Amino acid sequence: MTEYAAMPVFPEHTHFLVTGGAGFIGSNICESLLKMGYRVRCLDDLSTGKTENLESFSGCDRFEFIKGDIRDFDTCMRAAEGVDYVLHHAA
């Protein structure tokens, strides 16, 4: 029988930043984190990501979308403000 590691549990008010969050993988990560009750901020420049990938949870009060480029230092600093973890999926 295969054993799997237990899923990590973060404090209730943990805030995640997902870069590339409008892409296929990033948007699924955003959705999963929101379903677990966490706060999620998504940073994406929409060069390959799609707003359609965010539609199912864009009205959630624990979700925030920032349209911006990870190559811009000020944008990254603003996006990372107040977050606990960054999940980097932008390329």
Secondary structure as GFF3:
##gff-version 3
##sequence-region A 1 91
A	DSSP	beta_strand	15	19	.	.	.	ID=ss1
A	DSSP	alpha_helix	24	35	.	.	.	ID=ss2
A	DSSP	beta_strand	39	44	.	.	.	ID=ss3
A	DSSP	three_ten_helix	51	54	.	.	.	ID=ss4
A	DSSP	beta_strand	63	67	.	.	.	ID=ss5
A	DSSP	alpha_helix	73	80	.	.	.	ID=ss6
A	DSSP	beta_strand	85	88	.	.	.	ID=ss7
###
